[in-house]
Every structure is written in C-alpha cells, then in structure tokens.
Amino acid sequence: MSLEAFLLVAAALFCVGLFGALSQQSIVMLMMGLELMINGVVVAGAGFWLRVAPNADGQVLLLVAITVMALEMAMGFAVVTALFRARDVDMTDDAGDLKG
Amino acid sequence: MQTFAFWALAAAAVGTGVAVFAVDSMARATFSLLASFLCVAGLLLLAGLQYLGALVVLMMVMEMLVMAVFMIMYMMNPAGLMPMTMVHNRRGALLVSGGLFAVMAAGILLVRWPERRGRPPADPTADLGMALMGPKMLVMMVIGIAILATMIASVVLAVRGGRYGRAEGDGAGGDGANGGGAG
C-alpha cells in the first residue's frame, strides 16, 4: 500500500463528502457529508503516518481528528434540535436567516 | 493478500460513502455511512494502527445508532417507502466535488513525496499511550476540555428551558432565550 493509494482513497472520500455537504438540503444529511470529509482526512493521516513519519505525533493528530468528528456530530445534533424546537425547521434552505 | 484487502476495503469505503447520498431510505443512508466508517477502520488496522482502528469501530457504531434515532425523529421518510429528493444545486455540487477530486488526484500522482523517516514502532498503541501520558499530555488535556465543553454546550442548546429552569408548556411560562414551542 503506497502513500499515493492511501491519498487517492482519502481524496475520493473527501470529495464524496463534499458533494453531500454542498448538495443536501437536510441538515442531518449535510452532517453526514462533513463526517465523510473528516473520514477522508483520517485515511490520509494514516497514510502519512505509515509512509512518511511513523512516529507518535501522527497518531496523536489522528486521535484529534477522530475526536473532532465526534464533537462535530454532537454539536450538530444539538443545533438541529434547537433549530427544530424554535422554528420547526430541519432543512438548510429554511434556515437562511444570515443569508446575505 | 494485504494489497487485495486494502483495495477491497477502499472500494467498499468509497462505494458505501456514495450510497449514503444515493439510497432512498434515511435508515439505509445511516447504515451505509456506518459501513464506510467500518471499512476505514479496516484500513487503519491494515496500516498497523490497532488502537485508532478499534476506536473508530467502537465510536462510529455508537454514533451511527444515535444518528439513526435522529434520522427517524426528524426525517419524513425514514423507511424509504417512497423516493425522496432533498437536494439543491446537484449539478454544481457534482462539478465542484468532481473537479476537486481531479485536482487532488493529479497532485497526489505528480507530487514527489518525501521518503519515510524511521520505521513504524513494534507496538504503535504503546507508542501512542506513552506519548499521550508524556510529551503530548497537553493535547490529551485539551481534548478532554473540548469534550466537556461540547457536552455542556450541546445540553444547553438541546434542552427546552429558560434562564431560570425548565419552561412550562410551549414556552408560555418560560422566559428563556431558547425556550418556546415548535411551530
């Protein structure tokens, strides 16, 4: 498994997630796209750890990325719940108060 | 054998990732995402990162189960009994993501990557543990504080309540900033 192989898989996952984040109207589905993007970052980090610098720093960085993934999901669900409670909205198009 | 497993897991990870946005059912989308995470955990295990691979498996199984509950709560079509299209600007999103993939793939294949410095440790889990309990302790402490802050913030955001406690009814008795009934 070369570094390029890891990075190609990571890029594919990141771009699939980006497609979801840009195209989905549902906030929960949008968050799924963000999760896939961070998933790609994790794969790229594993590739760099294995093929460039196999020391503890890379593993710590991956641990931070995985933690960010969980925290993003928790905050996302809380925001969706607050938004739904206040405005009965679960779609991005209906939650455009700050749109210019 | 390892190369075959790598490409099989990679194809499955990307395929199930695509399926998240292609299936009709919200429940299926959630479990497709879970499958993608499990395949990525397999890739981590293949790379020798046993602890992080196991962490992804454990964390994502729980996270996707919570997500399935939220899906059923908020979405109108959790079982996928009818086709659903909840997308906007599909063509633009395809163009942006496809173009970005082409640029990234070209960069990945054209860039001359550095040679590996050192060899992977015999026990990467022990290496990570020693780093977290030693020179990287600050990172672990920041992660802990970030998790605590997220727990508090998510409860504050999600709970129906006012400044002085739980709001009564649909916000009639509460004066909270995030109180009030839905709809």
Boltz contact constraints between the chains, C-beta under 6 A:
constraints:
  - contact:
      token1: [A, 1]
      token2: [B, 6]
      max_distance: 6.0
  - contact:
      token1: [A, 3]
      token2: [B, 113]
      max_distance: 6.0
  - contact:
      token1: [A, 4]
      token2: [B, 108]
      max_distance: 6.0
  - contact:
      token1: [A, 7]
      token2: [B, 108]
      max_distance: 6.0
  - contact:
      token1: [A, 8]
      token2: [B, 108]
      max_distance: 6.0
  - contact:
      token1: [A, 9]
      token2: [B, 10]
      max_distance: 6.0
  - contact:
      token1: [A, 11]
      token2: [B, 101]
      max_distance: 6.0
  - contact:
      token1: [A, 11]
      token2: [B, 104]
      max_distance: 6.0
  - contact:
      token1: [A, 11]
      token2: [B, 105]
      max_distance: 6.0
  - contact:
      token1: [A, 12]
      token2: [B, 14]
      max_distance: 6.0
  - contact:
      token1: [A, 13]
      token2: [B, 17]
      max_distance: 6.0
  - contact:
      token1: [A, 15]
      token2: [B, 97]
      max_distance: 6.0
  - contact:
      token1: [A, 15]
      token2: [B, 100]
      max_distance: 6.0
  - contact:
      token1: [A, 15]
      token2: [B, 101]
      max_distance: 6.0
  - contact:
      token1: [A, 16]
      token2: [B, 17]
      max_distance: 6.0
  - contact:
      token1: [A, 16]
      token2: [B, 18]
      max_distance: 6.0
  - contact:
      token1: [A, 18]
      token2: [B, 97]
      max_distance: 6.0
  - contact:
      token1: [A, 19]
      token2: [B, 93]
      max_distance: 6.0
  - contact:
      token1: [A, 19]
      token2: [B, 97]
      max_distance: 6.0
  - contact:
      token1: [A, 20]
      token2: [B, 21]
      max_distance: 6.0
  - contact:
      token1: [A, 22]
      token2: [B, 93]
      max_distance: 6.0
  - contact:
      token1: [A, 23]
      token2: [B, 87]
      max_distance: 6.0
  - contact:
      token1: [A, 23]
      token2: [B, 90]
      max_distance: 6.0
  - contact:
      token1: [A, 23]
      token2: [B, 93]
      max_distance: 6.0
  - contact:
      token1: [A, 25]
      token2: [B, 86]
      max_distance: 6.0
  - contact:
      token1: [A, 25]
      token2: [B, 88]
      max_distance: 6.0
  - contact:
      token1: [A, 26]
      token2: [B, 86]
      max_distance: 6.0
  - contact:
      token1: [A, 28]
      token2: [B, 70]
      max_distance: 6.0
  - contact:
      token1: [A, 32]
      token2: [B, 20]
      max_distance: 6.0
  - contact:
      token1: [A, 32]
      token2: [B, 33]
      max_distance: 6.0
  - contact:
      token1: [A, 36]
      token2: [B, 17]
      max_distance: 6.0
  - contact:
      token1: [A, 39]
      token2: [B, 40]
      max_distance: 6.0
  - contact:
      token1: [A, 43]
      token2: [B, 40]
      max_distance: 6.0
  - contact:
      token1: [A, 43]
      token2: [B, 43]
      max_distance: 6.0
  - contact:
      token1: [A, 46]
      token2: [B, 44]
      max_distance: 6.0
  - contact:
      token1: [A, 46]
      token2: [B, 47]
      max_distance: 6.0
  - contact:
      token1: [A, 46]
      token2: [B, 49]
      max_distance: 6.0
  - contact:
      token1: [A, 50]
      token2: [B, 47]
      max_distance: 6.0
  - contact:
      token1: [A, 51]
      token2: [B, 116]
      max_distance: 6.0
  - contact:
      token1: [A, 52]
      token2: [B, 114]
      max_distance: 6.0
  - contact:
      token1: [A, 52]
      token2: [B, 116]
      max_distance: 6.0
  - contact:
      token1: [A, 53]
      token2: [B, 117]
      max_distance: 6.0
  - contact:
      token1: [A, 54]
      token2: [B, 118]
      max_distance: 6.0
  - contact:
      token1: [A, 54]
      token2: [B, 120]
      max_distance: 6.0
  - contact:
      token1: [A, 56]
      token2: [B, 127]
      max_distance: 6.0
  - contact:
      token1: [A, 56]
      token2: [B, 128]
      max_distance: 6.0
  - contact:
      token1: [A, 56]
      token2: [B, 131]
      max_distance: 6.0
  - contact:
      token1: [A, 59]
      token2: [B, 128]
      max_distance: 6.0
  - contact:
      token1: [A, 60]
      token2: [B, 131]
      max_distance: 6.0
  - contact:
      token1: [A, 60]
      token2: [B, 136]
      max_distance: 6.0
  - contact:
      token1: [A, 60]
      token2: [B, 139]
      max_distance: 6.0
  - contact:
      token1: [A, 62]
      token2: [B, 52]
      max_distance: 6.0
  - contact:
      token1: [A, 67]
      token2: [B, 143]
      max_distance: 6.0
  - contact:
      token1: [A, 70]
      token2: [B, 59]
      max_distance: 6.0
  - contact:
      token1: [A, 71]
      token2: [B, 150]
      max_distance: 6.0
  - contact:
      token1: [A, 73]
      token2: [B, 63]
      max_distance: 6.0
  - contact:
      token1: [A, 74]
      token2: [B, 150]
      max_distance: 6.0
  - contact:
      token1: [A, 74]
      token2: [B, 154]
      max_distance: 6.0
  - contact:
      token1: [A, 75]
      token2: [B, 150]
      max_distance: 6.0
  - contact:
      token1: [A, 75]
      token2: [B, 154]
      max_distance: 6.0
  - contact:
      token1: [A, 77]
      token2: [B, 70]
      max_distance: 6.0
  - contact:
      token1: [A, 78]
      token2: [B, 154]
      max_distance: 6.0
  - contact:
      token1: [A, 78]
      token2: [B, 157]
      max_distance: 6.0
  - contact:
      token1: [A, 78]
      token2: [B, 158]
      max_distance: 6.0
  - contact:
      token1: [A, 81]
      token2: [B, 158]
      max_distance: 6.0
  - contact:
      token1: [A, 82]
      token2: [B, 157]
      max_distance: 6.0
  - contact:
      token1: [A, 82]
      token2: [B, 178]
      max_distance: 6.0
  - contact:
      token1: [A, 85]
      token2: [B, 182]
      max_distance: 6.0
  - contact:
      token1: [A, 88]
      token2: [B, 182]
      max_distance: 6.0
  - contact:
      token1: [A, 88]
      token2: [B, 183]
      max_distance: 6.0
  - contact:
      token1: [A, 90]
      token2: [B, 74]
      max_distance: 6.0
